[in-house]
C-alpha cells in the first residue's frame, strides 16, 4: 500500500493550497481508489491551476455560488470536476471536501454510471474512476467567510453506461 502515497506534492502546488494540504487531499483520494483496486492519482500543477482559476472566478463573480466550469482544458480535453462549499472557512478545512465526496460511497451500489437511484454519487465515482490519472485542487475564500473547493480530474470520469472501476 505504500505506493499509493509515493508522490510528494511540490512546494508550488499550482493553487492556493499549501503542499501539505494538497498531499492530504491526494492521499485521501488514493486511499479511496486503493479500496476499489484502481491505480493512484498523481498531482497535476496544471489541473490545480485550472481548479484555482475556477474557484477564484466563483468567489469573485458568482457570489460564491457553486457552478461547474466548462470542464475543458486549453487543449479541449474533457475534465472531471467536483465542487464543494463550506459555510465557514474557520470551521471547515479543504480536506472536508474530499471527505464529503467520499461519503457518497454509502449510497453507491456497484453498477454502470447512470443506472443509479436519485441519490448523489457522482463526486464519489469521479474520485475512484478507473481511467482518471491526475487531480488538481483549488480553493477560494469568499468575502462572507465561506470557502469553495474545486477539484479537476483528467481524464474525466462519470461516463454514462460505464463502470467506475
Beta strands, then each sheet from edge to edge (+ up, - down):
strand 1: 42-43
strand 2: 80-86
strand 3: 134-141
strand 4: 147-154
sheet 1: 1+ 3+ 4- 2+
end
